[in-house]
Amino acid sequence: MTPRLCRALTDRLRPSQDIFSSGIDLGCGTGLAGEQFRDITGFLCGIDVSREMVAKAREKNIYDEIEIAEICAFLETTVRRFDLFIAADVVVYFGDLSRLLRAIAQVANSQALVVFSTEKYDGSGYGLCDTGRYAHAPAHVVDQSRELGFSVLAQQDAVIREQNGEPVAGQLFALSCTDN
């Protein structure tokens, strides 16, 4: 569900349907987002902490490179640069987004696109849900993104997944890295 929504948002924002030269699927899991973005990315890298998930993603032959690593640690040490960052249903595992956004900015090409989903939080800031995932107030995501040098290109409500048969309210965001 969320990978398709992230792709649709990306398609709305891409000028002239350009191909991204180098993309990274943060928290790639079994490759669901990679499948959605493969055709618009010249080089596609996948990152996930789970060996089992990475093994399943490798079987699909989607990624040019796939690594078993914690997202921020990988971004903080890689020499690669990217112009597309996909984080479909992974930001929910981060409370404070500042380290993640700084790490993305560090390896982002100028005008890189960052597309991600969050669970919607009705309070201020972010909160830990009973599921063990974090939910983020939309205004908090926007404020933190801008503070770290990103432009917010799009923000929209979405059902990002189902949990126990119930829809999970979320948001999709698209950011541009402009300060590189």
Salt bridges, closest charged atoms under 4 A:
ASP11 OD1 - ARG7 NE 2.84
ASP11 OD1 - ARG14 NH2 2.94
GLU35 OE2 - LYS60 NZ 3.60
ASP39 OD1 - ARG7 NH1 2.61
ASP64 OD2 - ARG38 NH1 2.85
GLU65 OE1 - ARG80 NH2 2.80
GLU76 OE1 - ARG99 NH2 2.80
ASP89 OD1 - ARG161 NH2 2.75
GLU119 OE2 - ARG161 NH1 2.84
ASP157 OD1 - LYS120 NZ 2.94
